[in-house]
Amino acid sequence: MSNKTYEIKLPQFEGPFDLLLFFIERDELDIYDIPIFQITKDFLDYLHQASLLNIELASEFIVVAATLMRIKAKMLLPRKELDAEGNEIDPRDELVNKLLEYKRYKEVQDEMRKLEDSRAGKFERGNAPTELKILSESLTGEAELHTLTLFKLLKAFEKVMVRFEEDKNRPTHQVIQYAYTMDGTRELVLNKVRTAGANISFTDLFNHCENRIHAIFTFLSMLELIQQNLISINLGEGANNFWVSSMN
């Protein structure tokens, strides 16, 4: 019985917006009404898989991942932001505008590439190899030595040293897979509220948190449960005193 090894291969994308457009076209989504919860999950899954395969991603991917999480958090807030005229501001508007702009740029780039390929096919230079051969023969080693100076040599060495310094100080990014998930944290919060009976203190919901990130997971889960009408939050007596209760 032969042993087979399986390799996971992830498609490479020119940038984070290229990846987002891929998700939108793959799932036939409306770019003007992006399901931010699903596309954020797909984006973070891609970053996690790339991290497992030691694929180095540009910092722009990390920035867009943070932007998607920020948009998701804003959409969970009970009170929406309003503009000067009192209209509700969609947190996705800025992302949609950037995606549309990138899509237009990509379409123009593809069109220019097609024109370049077409023009290259029409005006092919048959004598190019001969011209290159004559040019290379004219640049003999003797001619190169005549143009060599100590200044040019030092400038070339300086470029090498700068390159080594840049490689040493190049920032690295790491995608961390936490032991807790949004689904699991949401279930934990809901169970704590229902077990508490009538009310539970807002601060008591965070007693199980291991660190700052875990607390953010818990807070976002609570906002999502409020939006789904599974729990409610009420103001108690005194300043910043909130109570959370189950809706059913």
C-alpha positions, 0 to 999 in steps of 0.5 A, a space after each residue: 500500500 503506497 503512502 500519499 502526501 497531500 499538499 494544501 495550495 493557496 492561490 496567490 493574490 496581488 493584495 487584500 482587495 484582490 482577495 476580497 474581490 475573489 470572495 465576492 465573485 466566487 460567492 456571487 455577492 452584491 458588492 454594494 451590500 457585502 455580508 461583512 460577517 461571512 467575508 470577514 470569516 473567509 478573509 481571516 481563514 485565508 490568513 490563518 492557512 497562509 500562516 500555517 504554510 509559512 506564506 509571507 503576507 504583506 502588511 496590507 493584509 493585516 490592515 484590511 483584516 483589522 478594518 473588517 473586524 472594526 466594521 463588524 464591531 460597528 455593525 453590531 452596535 445598537 445605535 448607528 452613526 448618523 451624518 449631519 443630515 440625520 441619515 444612518 451611516 453604513 460602516 461598509 461604505 468606505 470599504 465598498 468605495 475602495 473595492 469599486 475603485 480597485 475593481 476599476 483600476 484592475 479592469 483598466 490594467 487588464 485592458 492595457 495588458 491585452 493591448 500590450 500583447 496585441 501590439 507586441 504581436 503586430 510589431 515584432 522586431 525580427 532583427 532584435 537578436 542580431 542587434 543585441 549580439 552586436 551590442 554585447 560584442 561592443 561592450 568588451 571587458 576592456 571598455 568596462 575597466 575604463 569606466 570603473 572608478 573607486 566611487 562607483 565601486 563604493 556606491 555599489 558596496 553601499 547598496 549591498 550594505 543597505 540591502 542587508 540592513 533592510 533584510 535584517 530590520 524587515 517587519 514580520 507579521 504573525 496570525 495567531 489562532 486563539 483557543 476561543 472562537 466567536 461561536 463558542 464565546 457567544 454560547 458561553 455568554 448566553 449560557 451565563 445569562 440564562 443560568 443567572 436567572 433574572 439579571 447578571 452584572 455586566 462586569 460579571 460576564 467578563 470574569 472568565 476572560 483570560 486576557 484583553 483579546 478574550 474580553 474583546 471576543 466576549 464584548 462582541 459576542 454580547 453585542 451580537 446576542 443583543 442584536 439577535 434579541 436573545 439578551 437585553 441590557 438595562 441601566 441600573 442605579 448609579 453611574 455605569 451600572 448595567 444589568 444583562 438579562 435573557 429575553 427568553 
